[in-house]
Amino acid sequence: MNFPERYKADIVSAVESIDIGRIFEVIEAFRQARACGRKIFVCANTRSASVASRTLCDIVTRSSFEQSERFRILALDDRSPELDKDHEGASAERRFVEQLKNFAEPGDVVVGISAQDNSIPILRAMEYATRIGCKTIALTGPDGGKLAAQASIAVRAGSTHLGTVEDTHMIICHMIGSYFLEFDSR
């Protein structure tokens, strides 16, 4: 089997591994957040941030267009301005937490997306969100790592290939967003 065939087979396997029951749990958490006027925060690192969180925010925001009940969703910035150089390491680990401190409240939803499951900035954000009473959702790789263990709801992508995990996260985000665009528009 050549590489493109292997990659395609891995994607198909990863998509088949998605626990649809967990997707419905995420959809329900989003629906409740919308109904109660709660905020949804999405935090992801690097490529996950540029793909999955943007996709989720765009789709869910579009489903709010001209609707009386709207999603209040925001992708946290993984490239926020750094503090001074003496605190660079500490600020990198807490970049999402510091943003959540400004806006998150009990009852909000925090989504952490990480193909590598143990991203320190996302773990810190999930710890903080749990501590203040937010519902936490994780999109992870196949093992879930510490991120899945911290989340109220964990959706795993069943592949060990980083690219396939990221592709599967995008598919998961499309499932969630498209549900609200096509099935549950208000």
C-alpha positions in Angstrom: 0.0 0.0 0.0 1.4 3.4 -0.9 1.4 6.4 1.5 -1.7 8.1 0.2 -3.6 4.8 0.5 -2.3 4.3 4.0 -3.3 7.9 5.0 -6.8 7.4 3.5 -7.2 4.1 5.3 -6.0 5.7 8.6 -8.5 8.6 8.2 -11.4 6.2 7.5 -10.4 4.2 10.6 -10.1 7.3 12.7 -13.5 8.6 11.6 -15.1 5.2 12.2 -13.7 5.3 15.8 -15.5 8.6 16.7 -17.9 7.9 19.5 -21.1 9.5 18.2 -22.7 9.4 21.6 -19.9 11.8 22.8 -20.7 14.1 19.8 -24.3 14.3 20.9 -23.1 15.1 24.4 -21.0 18.0 23.0 -24.0 19.2 20.9 -26.2 19.1 24.0 -23.6 21.1 26.0 -23.5 23.7 23.2 -27.3 23.8 23.0 -27.6 24.4 26.7 -24.9 27.1 26.6 -26.8 28.8 23.8 -30.2 28.6 25.6 -28.7 29.9 28.9 -26.6 32.7 27.3 -23.4 31.1 28.4 -20.1 31.5 26.6 -18.1 28.8 24.8 -14.4 29.2 24.6 -12.2 27.1 22.3 -8.5 26.8 23.0 -6.1 24.9 20.7 -2.4 25.1 19.9 -0.7 25.8 16.6 -2.2 23.9 13.7 -5.2 22.8 15.7 -5.9 26.4 16.5 -5.8 27.5 12.9 -8.0 24.7 11.7 -10.4 23.1 14.2 -11.1 26.1 16.5 -11.6 28.4 13.5 -13.9 25.9 11.8 -16.0 25.3 14.9 -16.3 29.0 15.7 -17.2 29.9 12.1 -19.8 27.2 11.7 -21.5 27.7 15.1 -21.4 31.5 14.7 -23.0 31.3 11.2 -25.8 29.2 12.8 -26.5 32.2 15.0 -27.0 34.6 12.0 -30.3 36.4 12.4 -31.4 34.1 15.2 -33.0 35.1 18.5 -30.8 32.7 20.4 -27.2 33.1 19.6 -24.0 31.2 20.3 -21.5 33.3 22.3 -18.3 31.5 21.1 -14.8 32.7 21.0 -11.5 31.0 20.0 -8.8 32.0 22.5 -5.6 33.3 21.0 -2.6 31.0 21.2 -0.3 33.8 20.1 -1.3 36.5 22.6 1.3 39.1 23.3 3.9 37.8 25.6 4.8 39.3 28.9 8.4 40.4 29.3 11.1 37.9 28.4 11.8 37.0 32.1 8.3 35.5 32.3 8.1 34.0 28.8 7.9 30.4 29.9 5.3 31.0 32.6 3.2 33.2 30.3 3.2 30.5 27.5 1.9 27.9 29.9 -0.8 30.2 31.2 -1.8 32.0 27.9 -5.3 30.5 27.8 -5.8 30.7 31.6 -5.1 34.4 31.6 -7.7 35.0 28.9 -10.2 32.8 30.7 -9.7 34.8 33.9 -10.9 37.9 32.0 -14.1 36.4 30.6 -15.1 32.9 31.8 -17.8 32.4 34.4 -19.3 29.4 36.1 -21.6 27.5 33.6 -19.6 28.5 30.5 -18.1 25.8 28.3 -14.4 25.5 27.6 -13.3 23.3 24.7 -9.6 22.1 24.5 -8.3 20.7 21.2 -5.0 18.9 21.2 -3.7 16.2 18.9 -0.9 15.5 21.4 -3.2 15.3 24.5 -0.8 16.8 27.1 -0.4 20.4 25.9 0.5 22.3 29.1 -1.4 25.5 28.1 -4.6 23.6 27.4 -4.3 21.5 30.5 -3.9 24.6 32.6 -7.0 26.1 30.9 -9.0 23.0 31.6 -7.8 23.0 35.3 -8.8 26.6 35.7 -12.2 26.1 33.9 -13.0 23.1 36.1 -12.1 25.0 39.2 -14.4 27.9 38.5 -17.3 25.6 37.4 -17.2 25.5 33.6 -18.1 22.4 31.6 -15.0 21.1 29.8 -14.8 19.3 26.5 -11.7 17.8 25.0 -10.9 16.7 21.5 -7.9 14.5 21.7 -5.8 11.8 20.1 -6.5 8.1 20.6 -5.3 7.8 24.2 -6.7 11.1 25.4 -3.8 11.6 27.9 -4.2 14.0 30.7 -6.5 16.2 28.7 -9.3 13.6 28.3 -9.0 12.7 32.0 -9.7 16.4 33.0 -12.6 16.9 30.7 -16.3 16.5 31.4 -16.6 15.1 27.8 -13.7 13.7 25.8 -13.9 12.9 22.1 -11.0 10.9 20.9 -9.6 10.6 17.4 -8.5 7.0 16.8 -5.1 7.5 15.1 -1.5 7.9 16.2 -0.7 10.0 13.1 -0.7 13.7 14.0 -2.1 14.8 10.7 -4.9 12.2 10.8 -5.8 13.3 14.4 -6.0 16.9 13.3 -8.1 15.9 10.2 -10.4 14.0 12.4 -10.8 16.9 14.8 -11.9 19.0 11.9 -14.5 16.4 10.9 -15.7 16.3 14.5 -16.0 20.1 14.5 -17.9 20.0 11.2 -20.3 17.4 12.7 -21.1 19.7 15.6 -21.3 22.9 13.6 -23.3 21.4 10.7 -25.8 19.9 13.2 -26.7 23.5 14.2 -26.6 24.8 10.7 -28.7 22.1 9.1 -30.8 20.5 11.8 -31.2 22.7 14.8 -31.3 26.2 13.4 -33.5 28.6 15.2 
